[in-house]
Amino acid sequence: MSAERLVVIGGDAAGLSAATQARRLRSAGELDIVVLEQGPEISYSACGIPYWVGGLVEDRDRLLARTPADFAAQDITVRADTRAEGIDLSAGEVVAAGGERLGYDALVVATGGDPLRPPVPGLDADGVHGVHRLADGADIRAAIAAGAKRAVVLGGGYIGLEMAEVLQTRGLEVTVVLADPLPMAQLDSDMGERVCAAMCGMGIDVQTDQPVREVEVGPDGAVRAVRTDAGSYDTDLVVLGLGMGPEVALARDSGLGLGATGAIDVAHNQRSRSHPEVFAAGDCVQTFHRITGEAIHVALGTHANKQGRVAGSVIGGRPARFAGVLGTAMTKVGDLEVARTGLCTTQAEDGGFDFRTELIESGTRAGYYPGAAPIHIKIITERGSGLLLGAQIVGGPGSGKRIDVFATAIWAGLTAEQLAGSDLAYAPPFSPTYDPVVVAARVASRIEQG
Ligand SMILES: Cc1cc2nc3c(=O)[nH]c(=O)nc-3n(C[C@H](O)[C@H](O)[C@H](O)COP(=O)(O)OP(=O)(O)OC[C@H]3O[C@@H](n4cnc5c(N)ncnc54)[C@H](O)[C@@H]3O)c2cc1C
């Protein structure tokens, strides 16, 4: 009996997780695996691009986790520079560049994200850069090496923050221009204000409430300034950090069903709802929020890897399901760590929850221990039950990863009181006697108890 064939479109987090997991469960004699990647690199870390631009990582190849040869050693064929041009769902074939047709028994669509670009004049000018692929990082590094002195970052999400910080570290004057009233729109405004203040304190110029109207271009065709209704900001370099939509052109054109978010609509086992013989995973799919049950699109590597693994498991014959997301995320700007999980206030309001919020200030370490820094935690609980709904953290080094405790507690359906009584570690270099997580949970539960 000849082997079945799995074709994977997209050679990064989701696609390669699917391929490797399927291979773990089915031998080369049972399953032939081919991965098509349109770009020159595979298995790269987009998450590392800001740190490569910032010079924390100098060698680009450190961002490459595995090579085609590594995959070949596992009997997985990875073809870089090979774009999938179409999917013939009725024939069960992928049409690759040049017209080659690859038949499949199982297909994984893992085409990733599509960076958002506002429809404004000048966005295609020389000097306007995305931060999506390694080539973008190389272009920004080249612009800095060529003497760029000023940069405008469009967008105040985590990519915008990370890029603003590293460009400033490289000695550029940085202006962040955002349409929202504050950076990090996924935070409540009282937490976003702290982020904004920290950025301004670092010397980053933050221009809020200003949708970009035009990227002004000089006679040489290169970017000269970014114009909003409130002003014009001279620059040598524009970096786009406006968020990520799903890359679904191939899926849509082939007839795969899209969901309410515009991303590929998949069931919990990553099978397309419209064509269950096809799987999809990563930034190109929509998922669901564990608290509200709503369909959402979240472009994060942590989900892409897990969803790919789920698809690979199912293809390999082992039932699996992706358990949804809480919107857990973290980043840093300078020494300030920023993290969130679950619902923020506006999400809780939109979801019709009866809830209360508490904000506490504590320290990251025992007050006498060197390096202790302030930490602010905002916690959202359901009124009456005390069930944890969300948490946001803004604070010094050691703050951000505490969000995982809240994420785990929400995942497990704990109340604030249960979290307050839980056995969290304490030693002076890491925490005050009562960890700030416990303090926040205790304040919320005390109030609940009246
Ligand atoms: C600057 C930056 C920082 C980030 N930081 C974090 C972070 O700190 N934490 C986190 O969790 N996530 C982070 N992310 C997000 C994370 O990188 C993505 O969620 C993850 O890479 C998604 O994996 P994916 O496989 O779905 O898509 P991608 O990594 O985008 O891979 C999709 C691949 O498919 C290929 N492809 C597309 N169409 C075709 C086609 N027709 N034929 C062949 N190949 C095709 C693309 O070339 C691409 O290589 C960051 C992203 C960026 C850009």
Ligand as a Chemical Component Dictionary entry (heavy atoms), coordinates in Angstrom:
data_LIG
# 
_chem_comp.id                   LIG 
_chem_comp.type                 NON-POLYMER 
_chem_comp.pdbx_formal_charge   0 
_chem_comp.three_letter_code    LIG 
# 
loop_
_chem_comp_atom.comp_id 
_chem_comp_atom.atom_id 
_chem_comp_atom.alt_atom_id 
_chem_comp_atom.type_symbol 
_chem_comp_atom.charge 
_chem_comp_atom.model_Cartn_x 
_chem_comp_atom.model_Cartn_y 
_chem_comp_atom.model_Cartn_z 
_chem_comp_atom.pdbx_ordinal 
LIG C1  C1  C 0 7.716 41.367 15.248 1  
LIG C2  C2  C 0 6.904 40.242 15.770 2  
LIG C3  C3  C 0 7.009 39.889 17.099 3  
LIG C4  C4  C 0 6.228 38.854 17.610 4  
LIG N1  N1  N 0 6.347 38.531 18.928 5  
LIG C5  C5  C 0 5.584 37.527 19.439 6  
LIG C6  C6  C 0 5.673 37.169 20.801 7  
LIG O1  O1  O 0 6.462 37.766 21.567 8  
LIG N2  N2  N 0 4.889 36.159 21.274 9  
LIG C7  C7  C 0 4.033 35.480 20.447 10 
LIG O2  O2  O 0 3.353 34.544 20.913 11 
LIG N3  N3  N 0 3.922 35.795 19.133 12 
LIG C8  C8  C 0 4.665 36.798 18.621 13 
LIG N4  N4  N 0 4.568 37.118 17.294 14 
LIG C9  C9  C 0 3.589 36.406 16.459 15 
LIG C10 C10 C 0 4.161 35.109 15.890 16 
LIG O3  O3  O 0 5.361 35.359 15.228 17 
LIG C11 C11 C 0 3.130 34.534 14.928 18 
LIG O4  O4  O 0 1.918 34.371 15.608 19 
LIG C12 C12 C 0 3.569 33.180 14.378 20 
LIG O5  O5  O 0 4.725 33.310 13.618 21 
LIG C13 C13 C 0 2.451 32.632 13.499 22 
LIG O6  O6  O 0 2.856 31.439 12.955 23 
LIG P1  P1  P 0 2.181 30.908 11.606 24 
LIG O7  O7  O 0 2.891 29.674 11.245 25 
LIG O8  O8  O 0 0.714 30.884 11.766 26 
LIG O9  O9  O 0 2.440 32.069 10.550 27 
LIG P2  P2  P 0 3.804 32.641 9.979  28 
LIG O10 O10 O 0 4.886 32.577 10.982 29 
LIG O11 O11 O 0 3.471 33.956 9.387  30 
LIG O12 O12 O 0 4.165 31.615 8.828  31 
LIG C14 C14 C 0 3.345 31.472 7.707  32 
LIG C15 C15 C 0 4.239 31.079 6.561  33 
LIG O13 O13 O 0 3.424 30.746 5.440  34 
LIG C16 C16 C 0 4.076 31.208 4.291  35 
LIG N5  N5  N 0 3.083 31.327 3.215  36 
LIG C17 C17 C 0 2.027 32.179 3.167  37 
LIG N6  N6  N 0 1.338 31.982 2.032  38 
LIG C18 C18 C 0 1.960 30.986 1.361  39 
LIG C19 C19 C 0 1.722 30.335 0.121  40 
LIG N7  N7  N 0 0.688 30.676 -0.644 41 
LIG N8  N8  N 0 2.587 29.354 -0.265 42 
LIG C20 C20 C 0 3.632 29.002 0.521  43 
LIG N9  N9  N 0 3.917 29.583 1.693  44 
LIG C21 C21 C 0 3.082 30.566 2.112  45 
LIG C22 C22 C 0 4.689 32.522 4.706  46 
LIG O14 O14 O 0 5.737 32.920 3.846  47 
LIG C23 C23 C 0 5.138 32.217 6.117  48 
LIG O15 O15 O 0 6.497 31.801 6.180  49 
LIG C24 C24 C 0 5.339 38.156 16.759 50 
LIG C25 C25 C 0 5.235 38.508 15.407 51 
LIG C26 C26 C 0 6.001 39.529 14.928 52 
LIG C27 C27 C 0 5.857 39.907 13.474 53 
# 
loop_
_chem_comp_bond.comp_id 
_chem_comp_bond.atom_id_1 
_chem_comp_bond.atom_id_2 
_chem_comp_bond.value_order 
_chem_comp_bond.pdbx_ordinal 
LIG C1  C2  SING 1  
LIG C2  C3  SING 2  
LIG C2  C26 DOUB 3  
LIG C3  C4  DOUB 4  
LIG C4  N1  SING 5  
LIG C4  C24 SING 6  
LIG N1  C5  DOUB 7  
LIG C5  C6  SING 8  
LIG C5  C8  SING 9  
LIG C6  O1  DOUB 10 
LIG C6  N2  SING 11 
LIG N2  C7  SING 12 
LIG C7  O2  DOUB 13 
LIG C7  N3  SING 14 
LIG N3  C8  DOUB 15 
LIG C8  N4  SING 16 
LIG N4  C9  SING 17 
LIG N4  C24 SING 18 
LIG C9  C10 SING 19 
LIG C10 O3  SING 20 
LIG C10 C11 SING 21 
LIG C11 O4  SING 22 
LIG C11 C12 SING 23 
LIG C12 O5  SING 24 
LIG C12 C13 SING 25 
LIG C13 O6  SING 26 
LIG O6  P1  SING 27 
LIG P1  O7  DOUB 28 
LIG P1  O8  SING 29 
LIG P1  O9  SING 30 
LIG O9  P2  SING 31 
LIG P2  O10 DOUB 32 
LIG P2  O11 SING 33 
LIG P2  O12 SING 34 
LIG O12 C14 SING 35 
LIG C14 C15 SING 36 
LIG C15 O13 SING 37 
LIG C15 C23 SING 38 
LIG O13 C16 SING 39 
LIG C16 N5  SING 40 
LIG C16 C22 SING 41 
LIG N5  C17 SING 42 
LIG N5  C21 SING 43 
LIG C17 N6  DOUB 44 
LIG N6  C18 SING 45 
LIG C18 C19 SING 46 
LIG C18 C21 DOUB 47 
LIG C19 N7  SING 48 
LIG C19 N8  DOUB 49 
LIG N8  C20 SING 50 
LIG C20 N9  DOUB 51 
LIG N9  C21 SING 52 
LIG C22 O14 SING 53 
LIG C22 C23 SING 54 
LIG C23 O15 SING 55 
LIG C24 C25 DOUB 56 
LIG C25 C26 SING 57 
LIG C26 C27 SING 58 
# 
